[in-house]
Amino acid sequence: MHIEFRHLRTIKAIHEAGGLARAADQLHITQSALSHQIKGLEDQAGVELFVRRSKPLKLSAAGLRLLRLAEQVLPQVEAAAAEFSALRDGSSGRLHIAIECHACFEWLFPVLEVFRKSWLDVDVDIRPGLAFDALPALMKEEVDLVVSSDPEDLPGVTFVELFDYAPVFVAASTHPLAQKPYVEARDFRDQTLITYPVERTRLDVFSQLLIPAKVEPAAVRQAELTAVILLLVASNRGVSVLPDWVVREVKYSSDYVTRPLTKEGLTRRLYAAVRDDDLGKPYMEKLIDLARVEARKLQAA
């Protein structure tokens, strides 16, 4: 027996309307076409679906069984259609984010807190892109957005500019380097450098300063949390290099000093890597806009 969605809608409409004429009006077809459809369905089933002599028209036992099926299936079909419509217009979807920048957690969480209040039907998740290759995961559709400072030429992927930031040197106010107007690569030779626990190539101090200058610090100490890094720095256990948005409050504290890296200073740019097919989705555009706004707030603080 071949049952189509229109058959289920027909059974439901006739039951609710109590007659063929009103049901035909609800379904926007002629009464003749509706009768023909019922006859064809009864021929397939081999049983009558209606008690013909009753007024209003009533379903037979077989018809009631089909009605129960319609009441189960049609709401699920309508819900799926609504979900597909929301996916098409960008009001719902999936937004799984990978972060290649360890310090970005502190910047991104306020963005997502604002985002979730307006986009309740978007499935948001964060995966730290430090334990896996984030950009290949983006291309394989395992994640939907990658926050990165290292754009690449990848087919089907666009790197959208978010904002520029400055990696800055941070030390205790009593540290000898605190007297310098800026810090150079050679200044790290006799220092304990405190960093996040990530590969050196993903740390600005190494990729932009120390590796090009072929300078190795006296020691490297790692800490997971920014607060712990700052505590160690304030205790003169070492020095660090952090994005300017992370140390926005440090510059007002007498315990710390911040200095540019090199006389000219270093500037880095963060990007949102997104598949081209997802770029135009409203929730993706909104997240990127919020990210830019939040970054300006942090840098102005």
Backbone torsions as a table, in degrees:
resi	resn	phi	psi	omega
1	MET	NA	126.2	-177.8
2	HIS	-100.8	106.2	-178.8
3	ILE	-105.9	127.2	178.1
4	GLU	-106.0	163.4	178.9
5	PHE	-59.2	-34.9	-179.2
6	ARG	-65.2	-30.7	176.8
7	HIS	-66.1	-42.5	179.7
8	LEU	-65.4	-39.5	178.4
9	ARG	-66.0	-36.2	179.2
10	THR	-64.3	-48.9	179.8
11	ILE	-58.3	-43.6	-178.2
12	LYS	-67.1	-41.8	-178.6
13	ALA	-65.5	-43.0	-180.0
14	ILE	-65.0	-41.8	178.3
15	HIS	-61.3	-43.9	-177.2
16	GLU	-74.3	-34.8	-177.0
17	ALA	-83.1	-27.6	179.1
18	GLY	79.7	10.2	179.3
19	GLY	-174.3	160.6	-176.3
20	LEU	-70.5	-38.8	-174.6
21	ALA	-63.3	-50.4	-179.2
22	ARG	-67.7	-35.4	178.0
23	ALA	-64.9	-40.6	178.5
24	ALA	-61.6	-39.9	177.6
25	ASP	-62.3	-43.4	-179.8
26	GLN	-62.7	-37.7	-176.6
27	LEU	-88.3	-4.4	178.5
28	HIS	60.7	42.2	173.5
29	ILE	-132.8	169.1	179.4
30	THR	-77.6	157.8	178.2
31	GLN	-64.4	-33.7	178.8
32	SER	-64.5	-43.2	179.1
33	ALA	-65.2	-35.8	179.8
34	LEU	-68.2	-43.6	178.9
35	SER	-61.2	-40.4	179.3
36	HIS	-64.1	-39.5	-179.8
37	GLN	-65.4	-41.9	179.3
38	ILE	-64.5	-43.0	179.6
39	LYS	-59.6	-42.8	179.7
40	GLY	-65.0	-37.9	179.9
41	LEU	-69.4	-40.0	178.3
42	GLU	-65.7	-37.1	178.1
43	ASP	-63.4	-39.6	178.1
44	GLN	-65.4	-43.6	-175.8
45	ALA	-74.6	-29.6	-177.7
46	GLY	80.2	10.9	178.7
47	VAL	-141.1	159.8	175.8
48	GLU	-79.7	141.3	-178.8
49	LEU	-99.9	-11.7	-178.8
50	PHE	-133.1	151.3	171.3
51	VAL	-87.3	103.4	-166.0
52	ARG	-64.3	-35.5	-172.6
53	ARG	-87.3	0.6	-177.3
54	SER	-85.2	147.3	174.0
55	LYS	-133.2	121.1	-2.6
56	PRO	-67.6	166.1	-177.7
57	LEU	-61.2	129.2	-177.2
58	LYS	-116.5	152.8	176.8
59	LEU	-79.5	143.8	172.7
60	SER	-77.4	-179.6	177.6
61	ALA	-60.5	-41.0	177.7
62	ALA	-66.1	-38.6	178.7
63	GLY	-65.1	-38.3	178.1
64	LEU	-65.2	-35.2	177.4
65	ARG	-64.2	-40.5	178.7
66	LEU	-69.1	-33.9	177.4
67	LEU	-64.1	-42.5	178.3
68	ARG	-61.1	-38.6	177.2
69	LEU	-63.8	-42.5	179.5
70	ALA	-62.2	-40.5	-178.9
71	GLU	-69.4	-24.1	176.2
72	GLN	-83.2	-44.4	-169.8
73	VAL	-83.0	-45.4	-172.3
74	LEU	-60.5	-42.2	176.6
75	PRO	-60.5	-35.8	178.8
76	GLN	-68.7	-38.7	177.8
77	VAL	-64.8	-43.5	179.9
78	GLU	-65.1	-38.9	178.5
79	ALA	-64.9	-42.2	178.4
80	ALA	-64.0	-40.5	178.4
81	ALA	-63.1	-39.0	178.1
82	ALA	-65.3	-39.3	178.4
83	GLU	-65.1	-42.8	179.3
84	PHE	-63.6	-39.2	178.0
85	SER	-63.1	-41.5	179.0
86	ALA	-66.2	-36.9	177.5
87	LEU	-65.5	-39.5	-179.5
88	ARG	-66.6	-41.7	-177.7
89	ASP	-88.2	0.8	173.2
90	GLY	80.8	14.1	178.8
91	SER	-87.5	-9.5	174.0
92	SER	-144.1	167.4	-179.6
93	GLY	155.7	-163.1	-179.5
94	ARG	-119.1	136.0	178.4
95	LEU	-136.3	83.7	177.9
96	HIS	-96.2	124.9	-170.0
97	ILE	-112.7	134.1	172.4
98	ALA	-112.7	140.0	-175.4
99	ILE	-119.9	119.3	175.7
100	GLU	-89.5	-10.0	-178.5
101	CYS	-105.9	112.1	-174.6
102	HIS	-59.7	-43.4	-177.6
103	ALA	-68.9	-13.1	-176.5
104	CYS	-67.4	-18.0	177.8
105	PHE	-56.7	-43.6	-176.7
106	GLU	-67.2	-29.8	179.8
107	TRP	-84.4	-34.6	-173.1
108	LEU	-79.1	-33.3	-176.5
109	PHE	-57.5	-45.5	176.3
110	PRO	-60.9	-32.9	177.2
111	VAL	-63.3	-47.9	-178.4
112	LEU	-68.5	-29.8	178.5
113	GLU	-64.6	-40.1	176.3
114	VAL	-72.3	-41.8	-176.0
115	PHE	-60.9	-45.3	-172.6
116	ARG	-63.8	-26.7	-177.9
117	LYS	-70.0	-26.2	-178.3
118	SER	-102.7	-16.6	-174.9
119	TRP	-127.0	67.7	-174.4
120	LEU	-67.3	-24.0	-175.9
121	ASP	-95.2	10.2	176.4
122	VAL	-100.9	124.8	179.7
123	ASP	-80.0	105.7	-176.3
124	VAL	-104.1	135.0	176.0
125	ASP	-148.1	152.6	178.5
126	ILE	-120.7	130.6	175.5
127	ARG	-122.9	117.0	178.0
128	PRO	-61.7	118.6	-176.8
129	GLY	-81.7	34.3	-177.8
130	LEU	-100.9	-20.8	-177.3
131	ALA	-103.6	1.1	179.5
132	PHE	-153.2	169.0	179.9
133	ASP	-82.1	105.2	-172.1
134	ALA	-68.0	-44.0	-176.2
135	LEU	-67.9	-42.6	171.9
136	PRO	-59.6	-35.1	177.6
137	ALA	-65.2	-35.2	176.6
138	LEU	-63.9	-44.3	-178.3
139	MET	-68.8	-27.6	177.9
140	LYS	-89.1	6.5	178.1
141	GLU	63.9	27.2	173.7
142	GLU	-82.1	-27.4	171.5
143	VAL	-132.1	167.8	-173.2
144	ASP	-116.3	-15.8	179.1
145	LEU	-152.7	138.0	177.6
146	VAL	-123.5	125.9	173.8
147	VAL	-88.2	119.4	-173.2
148	SER	-146.7	152.9	174.2
149	SER	-107.1	7.4	-176.6
150	ASP	-126.7	83.7	-179.2
151	PRO	-65.5	145.9	177.9
152	GLU	-130.7	160.8	177.2
153	ASP	-90.5	95.2	-176.5
154	LEU	-118.5	134.9	-179.9
155	PRO	-65.0	131.4	176.5
156	GLY	78.4	9.0	-178.7
157	VAL	-126.6	135.3	176.3
158	THR	-116.0	135.5	175.2
159	PHE	-97.7	108.1	-177.9
160	VAL	-91.0	128.0	179.5
161	GLU	-66.5	132.2	176.4
162	LEU	-102.0	-65.1	179.1
163	PHE	-166.6	162.4	175.3
164	ASP	-96.4	151.0	176.5
165	TYR	-145.4	165.3	179.4
166	ALA	-116.8	122.4	169.5
167	PRO	-71.3	128.9	-176.3
168	VAL	-124.6	150.3	177.4
169	PHE	-78.4	135.9	179.8
170	VAL	-127.1	130.5	178.3
171	ALA	-146.3	165.4	173.8
172	ALA	-66.4	148.9	-178.0
173	SER	-62.4	-21.0	179.6
174	THR	-92.2	-0.7	-177.6
175	HIS	-70.8	143.6	-179.9
176	PRO	-56.4	-35.0	-179.6
177	LEU	-72.5	-10.4	178.6
178	ALA	-65.2	-18.9	-179.1
179	GLN	-81.4	-12.9	-177.3
180	LYS	-85.1	145.7	178.1
181	PRO	-73.0	-24.9	176.8
182	TYR	-153.9	165.3	-175.6
183	VAL	-119.5	139.4	-179.9
184	GLU	-112.7	170.8	-177.9
185	ALA	-57.7	-43.0	-176.5
186	ARG	-63.4	-21.5	-179.8
187	ASP	-67.6	-16.7	-177.2
188	PHE	-87.6	-7.3	-173.2
189	ARG	-59.2	-35.2	-178.3
190	ASP	-109.7	25.1	-176.4
191	GLN	-114.2	151.2	166.9
192	THR	-88.2	117.5	-178.1
193	LEU	-96.3	123.5	-179.0
194	ILE	-100.2	123.3	-175.7
195	THR	-132.9	171.1	169.1
196	TYR	-72.0	156.5	-178.1
197	PRO	-81.4	69.2	179.3
198	VAL	-133.1	170.4	178.8
199	GLU	-60.8	146.4	-178.6
200	ARG	-58.4	-37.2	-177.2
201	THR	-65.5	-14.5	178.5
202	ARG	-99.6	6.0	177.6
203	LEU	-107.9	126.5	-176.5
204	ASP	-57.7	-39.1	-176.4
205	VAL	-60.9	-34.6	177.8
206	PHE	-82.8	-53.2	-172.8
207	SER	-66.3	-33.8	-174.8
208	GLN	-99.7	-18.7	-172.8
209	LEU	-126.8	-62.2	-169.4
210	LEU	-74.8	-45.5	-178.9
211	ILE	-63.1	-47.4	176.9
212	PRO	-59.7	-33.7	-179.2
213	ALA	-87.1	-2.0	-178.1
214	LYS	55.1	45.4	179.9
215	VAL	-112.1	135.4	177.7
216	GLU	-116.5	126.8	176.2
217	PRO	-66.0	160.6	-179.6
218	ALA	-60.8	-36.1	179.0
219	ALA	-157.1	156.9	175.6
220	VAL	-124.7	127.7	177.7
221	ARG	-120.6	138.2	-175.5
222	GLN	-112.7	144.9	176.3
223	ALA	-143.2	139.0	-175.5
224	GLU	-73.4	-38.4	-171.6
225	LEU	-104.9	141.8	177.1
226	THR	-60.2	-39.9	-179.4
227	ALA	-60.4	-36.7	178.8
228	VAL	-70.6	-40.8	177.1
229	ILE	-57.8	-46.8	-178.3
230	LEU	-66.5	-35.2	177.5
231	LEU	-64.1	-43.8	178.9
232	LEU	-65.3	-39.3	178.5
233	VAL	-64.2	-45.6	-179.8
234	ALA	-62.5	-27.9	179.7
235	SER	-87.1	7.3	179.8
236	ASN	61.8	32.7	176.8
237	ARG	-88.7	-4.3	-179.3
238	GLY	163.1	-176.1	178.0
239	VAL	-122.2	169.3	-179.1
240	SER	-147.6	168.1	172.2
241	VAL	-129.9	122.1	-175.9
242	LEU	-134.2	156.1	175.5
243	PRO	-62.0	148.5	-176.1
244	ASP	-60.2	-30.3	-179.6
245	TRP	-70.4	-25.1	179.6
246	VAL	-73.1	-34.2	-174.6
247	VAL	-102.0	24.0	-177.5
248	ARG	-59.6	-32.9	-179.4
249	GLU	-89.8	-22.8	-178.7
250	VAL	-61.6	-35.4	-175.5
251	LYS	-66.3	-14.1	177.4
252	TYR	-97.8	1.8	-177.9
253	SER	-100.3	138.4	178.3
254	SER	-75.0	-8.0	-179.2
255	ASP	-81.0	-18.9	-172.6
256	TYR	-128.1	162.2	165.1
257	VAL	-131.3	149.4	172.3
258	THR	-121.3	140.5	-178.6
259	ARG	-136.8	150.4	175.4
260	PRO	-66.1	155.2	170.3
261	LEU	-91.8	116.5	-174.7
262	THR	73.1	163.3	-177.4
263	LYS	-61.6	-40.0	-178.5
264	GLU	-82.2	-17.7	-174.5
265	GLY	81.9	156.2	176.8
266	LEU	-108.8	143.9	177.1
267	THR	-128.2	133.4	177.6
268	ARG	-122.3	161.8	-179.4
269	ARG	-128.2	134.3	175.0
270	LEU	-96.9	144.4	-179.4
271	TYR	-127.6	155.3	167.7
272	ALA	-106.9	111.7	176.7
273	ALA	-85.5	122.7	-174.5
274	VAL	-136.0	141.7	173.6
275	ARG	-64.0	141.9	-176.9
276	ASP	-56.3	-36.7	-178.5
277	ASP	-65.1	-22.5	-176.6
278	ASP	-99.0	-8.3	-172.2
279	LEU	-59.5	-39.3	-174.7
280	GLY	-84.8	-1.3	-178.9
281	LYS	-67.9	132.7	-175.7
282	PRO	-55.4	-40.8	-177.7
283	TYR	-69.0	-30.8	177.0
284	MET	-68.7	-44.3	178.4
285	GLU	-62.1	-39.2	-179.6
286	LYS	-65.9	-43.0	179.9
287	LEU	-61.4	-42.7	180.0
288	ILE	-64.6	-41.5	177.0
289	ASP	-61.8	-44.3	178.8
290	LEU	-62.7	-38.3	-180.0
291	ALA	-61.7	-42.2	179.7
292	ARG	-66.8	-41.7	179.9
293	VAL	-64.0	-46.6	-178.5
294	GLU	-63.0	-37.9	178.7
295	ALA	-63.4	-41.4	178.2
296	ARG	-63.5	-37.2	178.1
297	LYS	-62.6	-45.9	-177.7
298	LEU	-65.0	-40.9	-176.7
299	GLN	-74.5	-23.0	179.1
300	ALA	-86.5	-14.6	-176.0
301	ALA	-67.3	NA	NA
